[in-house]
Amino acid sequence: MAVNNDALALILGGGQGSRLFPLTQHRSKPAVPIGGKYRLIDVPISNCLHADIRRIFVLTQFNSASLNRHISQAYRMDLFSQGFVEILAAEQTPDNPNWYQGTADAVRQAMRHFVHYDADYYLILAGDHLYRMDYSEMVDAHIDRRADITIASQPVNMDEASGMGIFRFDRSGHIVAFEEKPSRERLESIGQSIPAGAMMARHTPDRPFVASMGVYVFSRDALFEAIEREGATDFGREIIPAALGRYRVTPFLFRNYWADVGTVSSFYDANIMLTRPDAPFKFYDPRRPIYTHPRFLPGARLGDCTARDTIIAEGSHLDRCTIQSSIVG
C-alpha cells in the first residue's frame, strides 16, 4: 500500500492530563493503558495507518518518557518506505523559551520541523479519544467540498453539549458559528444545531446539537495562516471561532462510536463498555485492528475462576475468584 503523500498527521499528546490524575501521575494521557493491553495513543496512530497516512508526528510535553518509549518500540516503519511515526517533544529555543501553551501553540512551535514536508492537508488529532475512523474519508470529503477546514462532528444531547464545542450551521450545511461549552440556558435558546437533511446514525430528538470531536483537517495555507494569529493558543477556543467567516469551514458528520476519555469517569465508562457483548467499539475488529507494542507475555492462566463479560489480557494469572464486567491486565 502506497504512502498517502497528500496528508500528514499531527497527534497532540502534550497536555498535563490533570482530569485523569492519578492515572497521569507518571505518564502522559496518550500513554495511559486501555482495554488491558493498549495505550490511548495506539488509537489515532492505528487509524492513520489504516487510512494509509504514514507520516505521523506526535507532539509531546508532560511526562512523556513512557509515551516516547512505547512509540519508538511499537511503530518502526519499513526502512525502504517513506513512512514514520516521529516524536516532537516540546523544546526551548533562542527564539522561543516557552513551553506549549495550548493545542494551537504546540502546532505553531513544532511547525519548523514539518513545514518542509510536501503535504497539502494536515490532520490535527487528539491523543485521548476512543474511536475507529477512516481518516481518508474525511480528507476526501474535505477535498470534495473545497474546504479550508473540516471538523469531525457528532450529535450530542444537552448534558453532553454543555461540556463541548457546539456548532451552528447555515442552510447549506457550512459552519457559521461555534460556541465552546455553552451554558444550559444558552443551549435552550439555540434549540438545535443539526443541519437540515443531515443523515446521522446517532441523531435523535434527544441529540439536537452537533459538537466538535477535536479532529480537524486543514488545507496547508489555511493551517499556517490560522496558527499565526496573535495570541491564539488553542484550536477550540480561538483558532476555529476566528476562522469562521474567513475560511470555508465544513463538518464531517461521523456516524460511529466516539468517546473523549480525558476524565477518570469517562475513562472508566469506556473500559467497562469494552466488556459488554454489544459493545459499540471493539479492539478485535479483524478488518481494522488497533496496533500496539507486542509484549510477548504468556497466555492468560485461569484456575478455579468464574468470569463473565470480562477481558483478561495476556500474562494474567487468576485463581479462586469470581470476576464480572471487568478488565484484568
Secondary structure by P-SEA (a helix, b strand, c coil): ccccccbbbbbbccccccccccccccccccccccccccccccaaaaaaaaacccbbbbbbccccaaaaaaaaacccccccccccccccccccccccccccccaaaaaaaaccccccccccbbbbbbcccccccaaaaaaaaaaaacccbbbbbbbbcaaaaaabbbbbbccccccccccccccaaaaaaaccccccccccccccccccbbbbcccccccaaaaaaaaacccccccccccccccccccccccccccccccccccaaaaaaaaaaaaccccccccccccbbbbccccccccbbbccccccccccccccccccccccccccc
